[in-house]
Structure formats: C-alpha cells, structure tokens
Amino acid sequence: MDRHGEIHEQRDLKGRAEAETRAVPGHPALTRILRQHIEDEQLQPGDLLFQGESGGILAGSVIHRAWRSARKAVLPPHVFESPTGRRVYDIRHTRLTKWLNDGIPPAQVAEWAGNSVAVLLATYARCVDGQLRT
C-alpha cells in the first residue's frame, strides 16, 4: 500500500514532467493487436488498456495468474521452473540487457526504458557481455 493506504500508487512517470509520456518500442505484431484492441474498445487517452471487472485497475493476483499460465503454455518445463521471467517485470530487465548486449547505444536504451544513462549503467553494466576486448 502507498502512504495514503491505496494499493496502487497514482503518479506520473518517475523523473518526468506532469502528464509527460514516453514512446516504448514494441514488436509490430503485438502493436497491431494492441491498436486493434484500442479501436474495438473505443478507448480514449487515459483509459485503461485492460480493466478489472468493475472497470478499474486489474488486481495483481489476476495479472500474476495470467502471466503464470502464459509462461507455462509456451516455455519448456525447465525454463518455466527457473527464475526466467517469473515476474512480469523480469521481462523488462531481460529486454534492456538484450538491447545493451546487441550494441544499442546506452543513451537510446535509457530513453526507451525511461531512465537516465547513469541509472541504466549502474543497474545493467555488469550484465553487458562481450563488449570489452581481453
């Protein structure tokens, strides 16, 4: 719970001006699916992309169960049982590490992640593989 007794904190993006947004890269196929969902549901800016039963934010337990089911459906058992992607947020870490390891400039990765380069490298520098010659 936040300091006001609410389960979900209502705030703008960290380190951003009020109501500022950021572009986040996405796979074209997923982007098409999401855009179709937005059109079908006639969503407006500020509407929730996926809503709970009463129209509010989805419960964490619902997200956790859906994520677990999706992982189980597509991952081999040994990967499903591993920590890989156990939490939805783990995918963010995996993606940022992959971009850095693919040689995408840290400034670009930081922008996509909504972090400063300093925060990005403080968190992910030890995850970058093969960029130093030995």
C-alpha positions in Angstrom: 0.0 0.0 0.0 1.1 3.5 -0.6 1.3 6.2 2.0 -2.4 7.0 1.6 -3.5 3.5 2.2 -4.1 2.8 -1.5 -2.9 -0.5 -3.1 -1.8 1.2 -6.4 0.1 4.4 -6.4 -1.3 7.1 -8.7 1.6 9.1 -10.1 3.2 10.4 -13.3 6.3 8.7 -14.7 9.4 9.0 -12.4 11.7 11.8 -13.4 9.2 13.2 -16.0 7.1 16.3 -16.1 3.4 16.0 -15.1 1.4 14.2 -17.8 4.5 13.6 -19.9 4.6 10.3 -21.8 7.3 8.2 -23.5 7.4 6.1 -26.6 8.1 2.5 -25.9 9.3 0.2 -28.7 7.2 -2.8 -29.4 7.1 -5.8 -31.8 5.0 -4.8 -34.8 2.6 -7.8 -34.5 1.9 -7.0 -30.8 1.5 -3.3 -31.7 -1.2 -4.3 -34.3 -3.0 -6.4 -31.8 -3.0 -3.6 -29.1 -4.1 -1.0 -31.6 -7.0 -3.2 -32.7 -8.0 -3.7 -29.1 -7.9 0.0 -28.5 -10.1 0.6 -31.6 -12.5 -2.2 -30.7 -13.0 -1.0 -27.1 -13.1 2.7 -28.3 -10.5 3.6 -25.7 -9.6 7.2 -25.2 -6.3 8.7 -23.8 -6.2 8.0 -20.1 -8.4 4.9 -20.3 -7.1 1.6 -19.0 -5.9 -0.8 -21.8 -7.1 -3.8 -19.7 -9.6 -3.3 -17.0 -10.8 -5.2 -14.0 -14.3 -6.5 -13.5 -15.6 -3.2 -12.2 -13.7 -1.1 -14.8 -10.8 -0.3 -12.5 -7.2 -1.5 -12.5 -6.6 -5.2 -12.7 -5.8 -7.0 -9.4 -2.2 -8.1 -9.1 -3.4 -11.6 -8.5 -5.2 -11.6 -11.9 -2.0 -10.4 -13.6 0.1 -13.0 -11.8 -2.2 -15.9 -12.7 -2.4 -14.9 -16.3 1.4 -14.4 -16.5 2.0 -17.8 -14.9 -0.4 -19.5 -17.3 1.2 -17.8 -20.3 4.7 -18.9 -19.2 3.6 -22.4 -18.6 1.9 -22.6 -22.0 5.0 -21.5 -24.0 8.1 -22.4 -22.0 9.8 -25.8 -21.7 9.4 -27.1 -18.1 13.0 -26.5 -17.1 12.7 -22.8 -18.1 9.2 -22.4 -16.5 10.7 -23.7 -13.2 13.7 -21.3 -13.5 13.6 -17.7 -12.4 13.5 -16.6 -16.1 10.5 -14.2 -16.4 8.9 -15.4 -13.2 7.6 -11.8 -12.6 6.2 -9.7 -15.5 8.8 -7.0 -14.5 11.7 -9.5 -15.2 11.0 -9.2 -18.9 11.9 -5.5 -18.7 15.3 -6.5 -17.3 15.8 -9.1 -19.9 14.9 -6.7 -22.7 17.2 -3.9 -21.5 20.1 -6.4 -21.1 19.5 -7.8 -24.6 19.4 -4.3 -26.2 22.7 -3.4 -24.4 24.3 -6.7 -25.4 23.1 -6.2 -29.0 25.2 -2.9 -29.1 22.3 -0.5 -29.0 23.7 2.7 -27.5 23.0 3.1 -23.8 21.5 6.6 -24.4 18.9 5.0 -26.7 18.2 2.1 -24.3 17.9 4.6 -21.4 15.4 6.7 -23.3 13.3 3.6 -24.1 13.4 2.5 -20.5 12.6 5.9 -19.1 15.9 6.0 -17.1 19.0 8.2 -17.2 22.1 6.6 -18.7 23.7 6.7 -15.3 20.8 4.7 -13.7 20.8 2.3 -16.6 24.5 1.6 -16.5 24.5 1.4 -12.7 21.9 -1.3 -12.9 22.9 -3.2 -16.1 26.7 -2.6 -16.7 27.5 -6.0 -15.1 25.0 -7.7 -17.4 26.6 -6.4 -20.6 28.6 -9.2 -22.2 31.4 -9.2 -24.7 32.0 -5.5 -25.2 35.5 -5.4 -23.7 38.4 -6.8 -25.5 40.6 -9.1 -23.4 
